[in-house]
């Protein structure tokens, strides 16, 4: 069916090349880089410094389902091992539309898409494992944002709007990087859902960052990724604390995946009064579903009444 209007899509992704973190990484952090290592087997592996990533078994673009595989999986067509990502798998990094912005624009034209927000695939899965080294984390995110500007642009032809990655672990560095990407033309920022080193993201400690976002009129997106909830919950329930992203147990998917992190995050932003302090601030929940919203907005109890008895 041909629509009589064009779509604006708030959740598009690209697959990153091997040098997305290392191309622009400052020399002093080369031994703590997020890097892709090839030659260890059939597939490449993701390393954070000398430590192999626990979240990514392989880089996201290495193995993915072909276009239409999710539909076939949901309709139970063909054989499946339980995931649409591996049935008839292809190398996503070899598909031009997934890695090249001009090829993607041509595909957007075919699909009647006017504009879209573009988010990382690898990039949203590194902060939690780098949290113990805030300086290295900030350096890797700076390098990644520079790669975004190179390969995708912040507002390419007014249609591809790339999302800049920011971490609040060091609020001074967060503000500095926010200022830098805003000067370059970034229109949306991204934060990892969940707490920040034992604090709510709405803690007044982070107000310099939120103040700059409100002043610039720029929204902040919270996208599904490695938010740390699997580790936080699993330790207390006898589950493996560090399963790869596609190997979570059923219990982990119920307690620590998608809904719980975003519910907690949005509750913290509201109940810790972030919007009271910054009433013009805008945030977005992306790829976290919407089924959690009624639960998060459950009806409040009525006013207390005097006890008659």
N, C-alpha and C positions, 0 to 999 in steps of 0.2 A: 504494500500500500504506500503510495506516494503522499507524504505529508505536505500541506500547503504552508508550512513554516519550517524553519531550520532549528535544530536542537542545539542547546548549550549543555554540555555534559560536565558535571562537576567531579568526575573520577575517571580520568584516563591515566594510563601508565606507559612508561617506556622501559626497555631493558638496557642496562648500563654496560659500557665496554669495560674491559679488564682494568684500564687505567683511570677509571672515573674518580678514584680517591688519590691516586699517586701522581697524576699528570701535573697538578699544581701544588702538591704538598710541600710545605717548607722543609728545607734540608734537615733541620734539627729534629724532625719527627719521623724520619724515614724508617727508623727501626720500630716504630709504633703505628705503621700505616695499615689501613684496611686494604688488603691486596688479594688478588686472585693468583693462585698457584696452579700451574698446569704440569702434567707429566707424572702425577702420582697414581694414575689409574685411568679408567675410561673417561671420567668427568673431571672438570676443574674443581678446586676447593676454595673456600673463602677463609682467609686468615686475618686475624687482628693482631698485628705484630707477629710474634712467634707462636701464637695460640690459634688453633683451628676453631672456627666458629661453631658453637653448639646449636645455634638457631638454623643456620643454612647448611643442609647437606651438600648442596651444590649451588652455584650462583643462580639466581632466579631465571635468567635467560637461557640457561644450559638445557633444561628439559621443561617443556610446557605442552599443554594440549593444543592441537591445531584449532583454527577457527571453527566454531560449531560444536566442539567436543562437549562443552557443558550441556548444551541442548540434548545431544545424543545420550549423554550420561543420565540426565534427568528423565528422559523418555525410555531408558533402559534398552537402548539399541546396542547390539554387539556385545562382546565380552568386556568385562571390566574387572580390575583388581580392587575396586572400591573407590577410585578417584578418577575424575575426568582428566587430571593433569598427566597421567601416564599412559592412558589408552590411546594408541596411535601417536605417541609423543613426537614432537619435533624440537629442533633447536631454535628457540625464539630469537636468539641473537643473530641468526642468519636471515631473518625476515626483515626486509628493508623498512617496512612500515612501522616496525617496533623499535628501530634504532636511528632512523633518519627523519628529520622533521619535514623535509619537503615531500618525501614519499608519504609521510603520514598526512600531510595536508591534502594530497590527492585522494587518499582513502577517505578522509573526512568529507571531501566533496561528494564522493560516491555514496556515502552513508547519510548525506544531508545534515552533517554536523557543522554548525557555524563556528563554534568556539568550544574550548574545553580547558579545564584545569589538568595539568600534567604532574603526576607524582612519581617518586622513585619506586623501584621494585626491590633492589638491594639496599638502597639508602635508608629505608624506614626500619631496617632490622639490625642496626649496629650500636645504637646508643646504650642499650642496657648492658651489653657486654663490655663496653668501654667506660662505664660509669665510675670505675675506680681511678681513672686517669683523666680528669676533666680537661687538662691542657691538651692532651693528645686527642681527645674527643673533639674539642673545639677546632683544633687544627685540621682534623680529617673532614669536619663539616665545612670549614672554610674552603678547603680544596674541592670538595664535592660541589659546593655552590658555584665555584669558578668553572668547574666542568659543565654544570648546567648552562651557565651563560654562554659557554663556547658552543655546545652542541645543540641546545634547544632554544636558548634565549628566554628572557623573562616575559616577553609579550610579542612573540614572533608573528608578524603581519597582523597583529591585533586578533589572533585566533588561538594561538598556543600560549597559554599562560602557565608558566612553570612555577612550582611551589618551592620556596627556599627552606632548607632545613636549619632549625635553630634548637639549641639545647639550653635549658635554664640552669644547668649544673653550676655554671659560673655566670652570675647575672651580669657582671661587667663585660665579659666577653660576649654574652648574648646581645647586649645592647649595642656593642661595637659592631658585631656582624650584622645585626638588624639595620643599623645606619648604613653600612656599606652596601648591602643588597638593595636597600631602598633607593640609594643614589643611583644604582645601576638600572633600576626600573622594575624590581620585583613587586608584585601586586598581592601576593598571599604568602604567609609564613606557615610553617608546620612545627608542631610540638608533639612529642611522644605523650600518649595518654598515661595517666597514673601519677603517683607521687614523685617528688624530686628530692632524692637524698633524705628521705624522712620528713619532708615538708609537703604541704598542699601546694599545687601550682598557683593557688590564690593567696598564698602567704604574702604579707606585705613586703617581705624581703625582695620579691620579684616585681614590685610595683614599678621600678624604673623601666622594665621591659614593657609592661602592659601600658604604661603611660605613653610610651613612644608609639605603640601600636594604635592607641586611641587617637593620638595627635595626628598620625599619618592617615587615619581612616582605613587601615589595612586589616583585613580579617585574619584570624589564626585558625588553622585547620588541625584537627586531631584525627589521624588516620590509623587504621588497623596496622599493627606491626609487632615487633618484639617489645612489648611494654613491661616485661618482667613479671607479670602476674602469674604465669605458670610456675616460676620458681618460688614466688612469694607464698602461693597456696600449697604447692606440692609438698614442700618440706614438712608441713603440719598434718598432712593426710596420707603419708606413706607412699606417695607417688614419686616417680623419677623427676627430679627437679629441673633437668636440662634436656628435655626431649627435642629433637629437631621439629621444625614448624609443622611438618606433615605427619608426625608420629605422636601427637598428643593422644592421651587416653580419652575415653568417653567422659570420664569424671572431670578431666582437665578442661575439656571443651565446655562442660556445663558450668564449672566454677570459675574459670580463669580466661576464657576466650571470648572475644568480641563484646558481649553485653556487659559483663562485670566491670572491666576497665573503663568503658565510656560512661556507664551509670555513675561510678564513683567519681570520675573526673568532672562530669557536669554537675553532680551534687556538690562537689567541693567548690567549684567556681561560683555557684549560686549561694550556698549556705555559708561560705567563708567570705561572702560579701564583695566579691570581685566587681560585680556589676553595680553595686552600690557606690564603690569608689570610682568606677570608670563606666558611667551609664551609656556612653556612645560606643563602647567596645563591641565587636562582633566576633563570634567564634562559629566554627562549622564542625560537624561530625561527618566524616567521610569513610565509607566502607565499613561502618560499624552496625549496619542494619538499622531498622526503625522499630522492631518489635519490642525493644526495651523502653520506648518512650512512655507508654501507658503506665508501666510499673514505676518508672522514675517520677511520673507526675500523678501518683496515686492520690485519691481524694483525702484531703486533710481531715482530721477529726474535728467535730464541731466544738464550739466554745464550752468551757467548763461551766457547769451549773451547780448551784448549791444542792447539797445532799438533803433530801426531804426527811430521811429517817434518822 
